[in-house]
Amino acid sequence: MSVRVAIAGASGYTGFELVRLLCAHPSVVITGITSRQQKGHRLDDHYPALKGHCDLVFTDPDPEMLASSADVVFTALPHEAAMNIVPVLLQLGVKVIDLSADYRLRSAEVYGQWYSAHKTPELLGEAVYGLPELHRDRIRAARLVANPGCYPTSVILATAPLLEKGLIDPSSIIADSKSGVSGAGRGASLGVHFCEVNESFKAYKVAEHRHTPEIEQELSAIAGSNVVINFTPHLVPMSRGILSTVYASLGKGVVGEDVDTAFKAFYAGESFVRLSGPGALPTSLQVRGSNYCDLGWKVDQRTGRVIVVSVIDNLTRGASGQAVCNMNIMCGFAENTGLAFAPWQP
């Protein structure tokens, strides 16, 4: 069985990554790609790396046209733009995986505080947050999946087992994350100019990054209480990858063995979470280009805290790879179909 898919907003890095992965998927046929700026141009002219793999021509993001030739549409559009097209696609009977933030937050009020007034709040309760390790069963039955953000993916996966078992103080969580420059997108910007990022390392959006409420929403659901965290993102001079270091205070009497057991039990049988061995901490290079999240941790008995290191590729596990995984679940394929390859190292 083949599934017809289209990509709205295929000219950016996440669009490129979607095409790269879907071209190798044994059960997918890409039927359409859109981009207002690149309308009329071939994808493989825009991204020469795809020559010999995809020669489709960009069109306008017309939902009727997309729905007429696709069973699943990936919307890789900017925040606040996706909500203009997603409701129409759903009305036309296609399944949608949205890579923007427009349907990740369940509260229209919270979305308004961090983005703008939501145009289709009636869909927020239906959209399923697309982190398979947490919401696999709901993803399977969904027609609208909100693909998680890159930073939240890394932080939530690092913290979920500890909260689920009640091993940490939910009020003590600090997440310190570092991302490659591709996370800023392909558009020209002084902040990601080579001369601005090369041999530099900077924090940005301190105490105001839009991924904060997304992380807090999911961690609160796991903890069963309101979780508020400190989250600080950083930009590092590499093209792709995220390394998040999460700190939290251990509960009374919790020891290293409890932490080990929690992680092993929570991720038993998971295809795309790999746990580092004793004393080992993962690096971003070891997951590059893949859909893996690698986790390592250490208990600091001196301070009574646990430190978890989480690594993902921001374009793959943090965006397009996770979107393909969600499509696999929605369409009844094995989760690792089209994704079962080793990372790029070096």
C-alpha positions, 0 to 999 in steps of 0.5 A: 500500500502506498500513501500519497503525501504533499508538503506545504512549505517545502523550500525550507530546511524542514521541507528539504529534510522531509523530502530527503526522508520521504524519497527513501520511504518504501510506501510513500509517493510525494505528489506535491510541494508548495512555496510561494517564493519558489513557485514555478521552480524545480525543487532540485534546482533549489536544493541540488542535493536532491537531483536524481531524487525529486524533480517536482515543481513548487506550486502555490499552497492551495489546499484544494489542490493539495487535498485532491492528490494527497492522503497526508499533508505535512504543513512546514509553514511559519507559525501563525501561517499554518492555521490558515490552511490546516482547517481547510485540509481537514475539511477536505478529508486529508490527515495533517501533520503540522510542523509549526507551533500552531496546534501544539498548545492546548490552550488558546489563551496560552498560545495568544500569550506567546504567539498571537490570537489563535484563529481556529481554537476549536481544533486545539482540543483535537490536535494530538501532540506528536511525541510517540513515546508519550502519545502513540495511541492517540497519534494512531487515531488522529487526523491532526498531529502537532509535531513537537518543537526541537528543543521540547523534544530533547527536554521532555524526553530527558525529563519524562521518566523522572517525573513519571516515577516521582523521582525529582522535585517538579519545581527544580527543573532547569533546562540548558539547551544548545542548538545548531544554526539550522534551527533558525531556518534558511532565511537571511538573518544577521544573527545567523550570518557566518561571521556572527556565529563562527567561533561564538557561543551565545544564549538567546531568548532568555526567559522568553523562548516560545518553546517554554510553554510547550515543554511545561504543558507536557511535563505538567501532564506527566507530573499531574501538577503545574510544572514551571521550568527555567529554559535557556537556549543557546546557539552554537557554531554547528550546522545541525544538532541539539544538546540539552542538559537538564538539571533537577533536585532528587526526591528524598531517598532517591539514589542512582539505581532508581534513576537508572531503573526509571529510564530503562523501564520508560524507554523499554522497546522504544525504537528511537530512544537510545540510552548511554551506558554507565558513565557515558554521556552522548554527543550531538554527532552520534545522532546526526541525520537520524531520528534518534534521541540519545540520553545519558545521566549522572546522579550528583549525590553531593548536591542531591541533583540529577543531570541528564544529557539529551541529544537529537538532530534538530532537523530530523528527530526535532522536526521532519524525522519525527513527522515521518514517524508520526505519519507511519503511526497514523498510516499503520506502518512500522514506526521506523519505516524509512527511518531505520538508518544509522546516524552520520558520523562524522 
